């Protein structure tokens, strides 16, 4: 293996590292949206709402928060 081939092999991130990064993002997304929906549901129960307004608002806030975090993570300069 030449020096250039070794250098290229070192510069490529491993597939498992990239996979783990995106699995972490997916887990973070599921947890954030789930917590928002759960807290919204508890608020709906507390205020005796006929419609799940707080549940929807909690889920939307969770989705907005996770989209912000994902965009921030993707735009971040690589060091």
ChimeraX attribute file (.defattr): number of C-alpha atoms within 10 A of each C-alpha:
attribute: neighborCount
match mode: 1-to-1
recipient: residues
	/A:1	5
	/A:2	6
	/A:3	8
	/A:4	9
	/A:5	10
	/A:6	10
	/A:7	10
	/A:8	9
	/A:9	11
	/A:10	10
	/A:11	9
	/A:12	8
	/A:13	9
	/A:14	10
	/A:15	9
	/A:16	9
	/A:17	10
	/A:18	11
	/A:19	11
	/A:20	11
	/A:21	11
	/A:22	13
	/A:23	12
	/A:24	12
	/A:25	16
	/A:26	14
	/A:27	10
	/A:28	15
	/A:29	19
	/A:30	14
	/A:31	14
	/A:32	20
	/A:33	20
	/A:34	17
	/A:35	15
	/A:36	21
	/A:37	22
	/A:38	17
	/A:39	17
	/A:40	20
	/A:41	21
	/A:42	13
	/A:43	17
	/A:44	18
	/A:45	14
	/A:46	9
	/A:47	10
	/A:48	10
	/A:49	12
	/A:50	8
	/A:51	9
	/A:52	16
	/A:53	13
	/A:54	21
	/A:55	21
	/A:56	17
	/A:57	16
	/A:58	23
	/A:59	21
	/A:60	15
	/A:61	16
	/A:62	21
	/A:63	18
	/A:64	14
	/A:65	15
	/A:66	20
	/A:67	13
	/A:68	11
	/A:69	15
	/A:70	17
	/A:71	10
	/A:72	11
	/A:73	12
	/A:74	9
	/A:75	9
	/A:76	9
	/A:77	7
	/A:78	6
	/A:79	3
